[in-house]
Amino acid sequence: MADYIPQSSQEAPGGTMGNSYGRRELLRGSVLATAGVLAAGCTTAQAGAPPSPRTPEAVPPLDPDNWESVRAQFPLTRRLAHFSAFMLASHPAPVTAAIKEFRDGLDSFPQQYGMGMQDFERSDHVRKALAGYIGAKAEEIALTDSATMAIGVVYGGLGLRPGDEIVTTEHEFYSTHESLRLRAQATGAVVRTVKLYDDPARARSGELVAKLRAAVTRRTRVMAVTWVHSSTGLKLPVKEIADALAEVNAKRDEKDRILLCVDGVHGFAAENVTMKDLGCDFFMTSTHKWLFGPRGTGFIWGNPAAWARFQPVVPSFSMPAFVGWLSGRSPKGAPGELATLGGYHTFEHRWALAKAVEFHQSIGRDRIAARVRSQADQLHAGLAGMKHVRVVTPRSAELSAGILCCSIDGLKPEAVVQKLGEQGISAAETPYRESFVRFGPSIVTNPQEVDRAIRAMASLG
């Protein structure tokens, strides 16, 4: 999701920011968020001028068993080791080619190429591709333009009554906190915020689950959490949380069940799991991070019981919606279709999303997850031995994924990111009140570049 300034971790969603956090700090935070998007903060001279677009003929054929061949599918400059490539993702060659094909068709004869059944069929193809990837059904998936849109749609459409409770945590990103605040304001629901840890590196799975379980009351209807915290890299044990809520829900009527809603953006495609593995009710994500899907694409997955508690907030442009309108009746159709926001989108990017899934699967989900994990472990081991570095991301695979966050004694995160950029390492800064340096190994980085990043961090001591 896009990174913005979150509300204070000392306040429940809906509270006002303290006077001590003035306009000057807000402006600084906005600038830092922008700097994070720009990754290493390198100048054009440092990073090199933007390359000319590559023609398909200039891209070597993909050998999915060869990591260098995988890397060669991306036009990313070789002057940087790209540990923040998941923020505004580079498109691999097959995705770029698909976008171009769809764009050329829209530019050449837009009315015939993009309207009516053409859009329905191509969007349905994308849903089917995503469904196969996450182990779900196509009708359970709604397409969005981002994780933030997905989060806003889900929380904005949940049926809540005055006094109903939403449990969330202090560690959520702006998009979740703000969406919950707006929903509480509109419905009279109450948002309750839990602090899960003081030191993420020392967090324990059982303690995290116990704190969330203890926050549940008879009025709780929604639990809103993030799978992998972009602030610290901590990965929540979502399945264990789901199991704990299942025990509560077993004693409740269907309408009073607690829905487990998960912002999955920093775990999606970095971890090799399905929706069944997670056990949540709603899952919201963008696809431009570890999947390296087209920029401006995302989706919502919900199980049938969860969709039954949801009302669309924007008219869809689906066939069932139009048929219902023309016949003067309420639309009846797949919940994912009806929840997909209508209007015009960057269709060439949306339709090309299926090609990103195909590219990822051709390499192998398990191989990619292992590649991300091995590099994250290598980076963690290298940084953990440095006295001037504090690693805040847990070491265990149980509580971490592809993100590693840390700090350096005596240097602000933005200064570290700048100095890393000068050494050819593209990292980012987390745009939270307590900010850290953030690395994200992926299929566009390799163990040699991890060693470079470790050496660069060592040089800053």
WOTA-V415876 format. One record per residue. N is the residue number from 1. RES is the residue in one small letter. PHI is phi in whole degrees, -180 to 180 (NA if undefined). OMEGA is omega in degrees with one decimal (NA if undefined). Layout:
{{N:RES:PHI:OMEGA} {N:RES:PHI:OMEGA}}
This chain:
{{1:m:NA:176.6} {2:a:-70:-177.1} {3:d:-96:175.9} {4:y:-130:-178.3} {5:i:-86:178.4} {6:p:-80:174.9} {7:q:-73:-177.5} {8:s:-59:176.4} {9:s:-70:178.0} {10:q:-90:-175.2} {11:e:-124:171.2} {12:a:-73:175.9} {13:p:-51:-179.1} {14:g:104:178.8} {15:g:-77:178.5} {16:t:-95:179.8} {17:m:-73:-179.4} {18:g:-66:-179.1} {19:n:-63:-178.2} {20:s:-68:179.4} {21:y:-104:-170.2} {22:g:-88:-177.7} {23:r:-62:-178.9} {24:r:-62:179.7} {25:e:-71:177.2} {26:l:-64:179.0} {27:l:-64:178.2} {28:r:-60:-179.8} {29:g:-63:179.1} {30:s:-64:178.8} {31:v:-64:-179.0} {32:l:-68:177.3} {33:a:-61:177.3} {34:t:-64:178.7} {35:a:-62:178.5} {36:g:-64:178.2} {37:v:-62:178.4} {38:l:-80:172.5} {39:a:66:-169.2} {40:a:-79:-179.1} {41:g:73:-177.3} {42:c:-74:173.4} {43:t:-79:177.5} {44:t:-60:-179.9} {45:a:-65:-179.4} {46:q:-74:-173.3} {47:a:-87:-175.7} {48:g:93:179.2} {49:a:-66:178.7} {50:p:-55:-178.8} {51:p:-72:174.3} {52:s:-70:-179.8} {53:p:-56:179.5} {54:r:-83:173.4} {55:t:-82:178.8} {56:p:-54:-178.3} {57:e:-68:-177.0} {58:a:-82:-178.5} {59:v:-95:179.7} {60:p:-66:178.5} {61:p:-59:-179.4} {62:l:-77:166.6} {63:d:-109:-172.4} {64:p:-64:178.9} {65:d:-88:-176.4} {66:n:-116:-175.3} {67:w:-66:177.4} {68:e:-68:175.7} {69:s:-65:176.5} {70:v:-62:-179.9} {71:r:-62:-178.0} {72:a:-69:177.7} {73:q:-76:-177.6} {74:f:-106:178.9} {75:p:-83:-178.8} {76:l:-57:178.0} {77:t:-59:178.5} {78:r:-83:-179.8} {79:r:-77:-179.7} {80:l:-126:165.9} {81:a:-92:-164.3} {82:h:-92:177.5} {83:f:-93:173.2} {84:s:-134:-176.0} {85:a:-70:-177.4} {86:f:-83:-175.6} {87:m:-79:170.1} {88:l:-123:-163.5} {89:a:-65:166.7} {90:s:-79:179.8} {91:h:-91:172.5} {92:p:-69:-172.0} {93:a:-54:-179.6} {94:p:-62:178.5} {95:v:-72:177.2} {96:t:-59:180.0} {97:a:-65:179.5} {98:a:-67:177.6} {99:i:-59:-179.1} {100:k:-63:179.9} {101:e:-62:179.8} {102:f:-67:-179.7} {103:r:-65:179.5} {104:d:-62:178.2} {105:g:-65:178.8} {106:l:-66:179.7} {107:d:-71:-175.4} {108:s:-81:179.6} {109:f:-149:-171.7} {110:p:-58:-176.2} {111:q:-63:-177.1} {112:q:-77:-172.3} {113:y:-86:-168.1} {114:g:-113:-172.4} {115:m:-97:170.6} {116:g:61:-173.6} {117:m:-63:178.9} {118:q:-59:179.9} {119:d:-68:-179.7} {120:f:-56:-175.5} {121:e:-69:-178.8} {122:r:-69:178.0} {123:s:-66:177.8} {124:d:-66:176.3} {125:h:-62:178.1} {126:v:-65:178.3} {127:r:-59:-179.4} {128:k:-65:178.4} {129:a:-64:178.8} {130:l:-66:-179.8} {131:a:-61:177.6} {132:g:-64:-178.5} {133:y:-72:-174.8} {134:i:-100:179.1} {135:g:72:-176.9} {136:a:-137:176.9} {137:k:-108:-176.9} {138:a:-60:-177.1} {139:e:-70:179.5} {140:e:-90:-173.0} {141:i:-114:172.7} {142:a:-109:-179.3} {143:l:-91:178.7} {144:t:-134:178.2} {145:d:-97:-177.0} {146:s:-172:173.0} {147:a:-69:179.1} {148:t:-61:176.1} {149:m:-63:179.6} {150:a:-61:179.6} {151:i:-63:-179.7} {152:g:-63:179.5} {153:v:-65:-177.6} {154:v:-63:-176.7} {155:y:-69:178.0} {156:g:-71:-176.8} {157:g:-105:-179.1} {158:l:-73:177.4} {159:g:-77:-179.8} {160:l:-128:-179.7} {161:r:-117:177.1} {162:p:-55:179.5} {163:g:91:173.7} {164:d:-62:-176.6} {165:e:-110:170.6} {166:i:-115:177.0} {167:v:-98:175.9} {168:t:-139:-177.2} {169:t:-126:176.5} {170:e:-69:-168.7} {171:h:-97:-179.8} {172:e:-74:177.1} {173:f:-84:-179.9} {174:y:-47:-173.7} {175:s:-59:178.0} {176:t:-72:-179.1} {177:h:-56:-176.7} {178:e:-72:177.6} {179:s:-63:178.5} {180:l:-69:178.1} {181:r:-61:-178.9} {182:l:-65:179.9} {183:r:-69:177.5} {184:a:-63:179.3} {185:q:-63:-176.7} {186:a:-80:-171.0} {187:t:-113:-173.3} {188:g:85:175.1} {189:a:-69:-177.0} {190:v:-115:177.3} {191:v:-101:177.9} {192:r:-113:-172.9} {193:t:-112:-176.6} {194:v:-113:171.2} {195:k:-95:-173.7} {196:l:-89:-176.2} {197:y:-161:170.8} {198:d:-97:178.6} {199:d:-119:-176.2} {200:p:-60:-178.4} {201:a:-64:-178.6} {202:r:-104:-178.8} {203:a:-67:178.5} {204:r:-127:-174.6} {205:s:-55:-177.6} {206:g:-61:179.4} {207:e:-69:179.1} {208:l:-63:179.7} {209:v:-64:-177.7} {210:a:-64:-179.5} {211:k:-67:177.6} {212:l:-70:178.8} {213:r:-63:-179.0} {214:a:-68:-179.4} {215:a:-80:-177.5} {216:v:-76:173.7} {217:t:-124:-179.9} {218:r:-67:179.7} {219:r:-93:-176.5} {220:t:-70:-180.0} {221:r:-121:-177.4} {222:v:-140:168.2} {223:m:-120:-175.0} {224:a:-112:-176.7} {225:v:-134:176.4} {226:t:-113:-177.8} {227:w:-63:178.5} {228:v:-120:-176.8} {229:h:-72:179.4} {230:s:-71:-179.9} {231:s:-80:-173.5} {232:t:-133:-175.4} {233:g:85:178.9} {234:l:-68:178.5} {235:k:-105:179.0} {236:l:-73:174.5} {237:p:-79:-171.4} {238:v:-60:-178.6} {239:k:-63:178.7} {240:e:-66:175.7} {241:i:-65:178.7} {242:a:-60:179.3} {243:d:-65:178.6} {244:a:-65:178.6} {245:l:-71:178.8} {246:a:-61:177.9} {247:e:-66:177.6} {248:v:-70:-176.0} {249:n:-66:-179.8} {250:a:-62:-178.4} {251:k:-102:-175.3} {252:r:-118:169.9} {253:d:-70:-176.7} {254:e:-57:-176.8} {255:k:-68:-177.9} {256:d:-105:179.2} {257:r:-60:174.1} {258:i:-85:177.1} {259:l:-89:176.1} {260:l:-94:-176.7} {261:c:-110:-170.3} {262:v:-124:165.8} {263:d:-80:-172.3} {264:g:-105:-165.5} {265:v:-63:-176.5} {266:h:-94:172.6} {267:g:-115:-176.7} {268:f:-61:178.6} {269:a:75:169.9} {270:a:-92:178.2} {271:e:-110:-178.2} {272:n:-96:-179.2} {273:v:-137:175.5} {274:t:-110:177.5} {275:m:-65:176.9} {276:k:-65:179.1} {277:d:-63:-178.3} {278:l:-82:177.8} {279:g:78:-179.4} {280:c:-83:179.3} {281:d:-98:174.4} {282:f:-125:177.5} {283:f:-133:-176.4} {284:m:-125:-179.2} {285:t:-160:163.0} {286:s:-93:-178.4} {287:t:-122:-173.9} {288:h:-94:-179.2} {289:k:-93:-174.2} {290:w:-69:174.4} {291:l:-77:-175.8} {292:f:55:176.2} {293:g:-77:-179.1} {294:p:-60:175.9} {295:r:-60:-179.4} {296:g:84:176.9} {297:t:-134:178.6} {298:g:-168:178.8} {299:f:-160:172.1} {300:i:-118:166.7} {301:w:-115:174.6} {302:g:-142:175.3} {303:n:-79:-175.2} {304:p:-56:-178.8} {305:a:-67:178.9} {306:a:-70:179.0} {307:w:-61:179.5} {308:a:-67:178.5} {309:r:-97:-172.1} {310:f:-119:172.2} {311:q:-121:179.4} {312:p:-55:-178.0} {313:v:-105:177.6} {314:v:-135:179.2} {315:p:-58:176.4} {316:s:-89:174.3} {317:f:-104:-178.7} {318:s:-80:178.0} {319:m:-61:178.8} {320:p:-59:-179.7} {321:a:-66:-179.5} {322:f:-69:178.2} {323:v:-63:177.6} {324:g:-61:-179.6} {325:w:-65:-178.3} {326:l:-67:-178.9} {327:s:-93:178.4} {328:g:77:179.7} {329:r:-123:175.7} {330:s:-65:-177.2} {331:p:-67:175.0} {332:k:-127:-178.2} {333:g:-179:-179.6} {334:a:-64:-177.1} {335:p:-60:178.8} {336:g:-64:177.0} {337:e:-64:-176.4} {338:l:-69:179.4} {339:a:-90:177.4} {340:t:-74:-175.1} {341:l:-63:176.9} {342:g:-76:-176.7} {343:g:95:-176.1} {344:y:-100:-176.3} {345:h:-126:174.1} {346:t:-82:-168.8} {347:f:-64:-179.9} {348:e:-63:176.3} {349:h:-77:-179.8} {350:r:-60:-176.8} {351:w:-67:-179.3} {352:a:-79:-178.1} {353:l:-61:179.2} {354:a:-60:179.5} {355:k:-69:176.5} {356:a:-66:177.0} {357:v:-62:179.2} {358:e:-61:178.8} {359:f:-61:-179.1} {360:h:-63:-177.4} {361:q:-71:178.8} {362:s:-67:176.6} {363:i:-78:179.5} {364:g:113:-179.3} {365:r:-58:-178.7} {366:d:-67:179.4} {367:r:-67:179.6} {368:i:-67:179.3} {369:a:-60:178.5} {370:a:-67:178.9} {371:r:-65:178.1} {372:v:-63:-178.1} {373:r:-63:-176.9} {374:s:-64:178.4} {375:q:-70:177.7} {376:a:-63:178.0} {377:d:-65:178.9} {378:q:-62:179.6} {379:l:-66:-179.8} {380:h:-61:-179.3} {381:a:-63:-179.3} {382:g:-68:-177.9} {383:l:-82:-175.6} {384:a:-63:-179.5} {385:g:-86:-178.0} {386:m:-97:-176.4} {387:k:-66:-177.4} {388:h:-88:-177.9} {389:v:-113:173.0} {390:r:-112:176.7} {391:v:-92:-177.1} {392:v:-101:179.2} {393:t:-79:177.2} {394:p:-57:-177.7} {395:r:-80:-172.0} {396:s:-73:176.5} {397:a:-66:179.4} {398:e:-63:-174.2} {399:l:-122:176.2} {400:s:-148:-179.5} {401:a:-134:-175.5} {402:g:-95:-178.3} {403:i:-97:170.4} {404:l:-128:-179.4} {405:c:-117:-177.3} {406:c:-158:175.6} {407:s:-141:178.1} {408:i:-121:-179.6} {409:d:-57:173.6} {410:g:82:179.8} {411:l:-127:174.4} {412:k:-74:-177.1} {413:p:-54:-178.8} {414:e:-65:177.5} {415:a:-70:177.9} {416:v:-63:-179.8} {417:v:-60:179.0} {418:q:-64:-178.6} {419:k:-67:175.1} {420:l:-64:178.3} {421:g:-59:178.8} {422:e:-66:178.1} {423:q:-102:176.2} {424:g:82:178.8} {425:i:-114:179.5} {426:s:-92:175.1} {427:a:-117:-178.9} {428:a:-139:177.9} {429:e:-118:180.0} {430:t:-76:-176.2} {431:p:-86:176.1} {432:y:-121:-179.1} {433:r:-62:169.1} {434:e:-98:-170.3} {435:s:-101:178.4} {436:f:-134:170.3} {437:v:-80:-174.5} {438:r:-126:174.5} {439:f:-115:176.7} {440:g:-137:175.7} {441:p:-62:-176.9} {442:s:-160:179.2} {443:i:-76:176.1} {444:v:-102:173.1} {445:t:-120:-178.8} {446:n:-143:-177.7} {447:p:-59:178.2} {448:q:-66:177.9} {449:e:-72:173.8} {450:v:-62:177.2} {451:d:-61:176.6} {452:r:-61:179.3} {453:a:-64:178.8} {454:i:-64:179.0} {455:r:-64:179.7} {456:a:-64:177.2} {457:m:-66:178.4} {458:a:-63:-178.0} {459:s:-70:-177.6} {460:l:-93:-179.6} {461:g:-80:NA}}
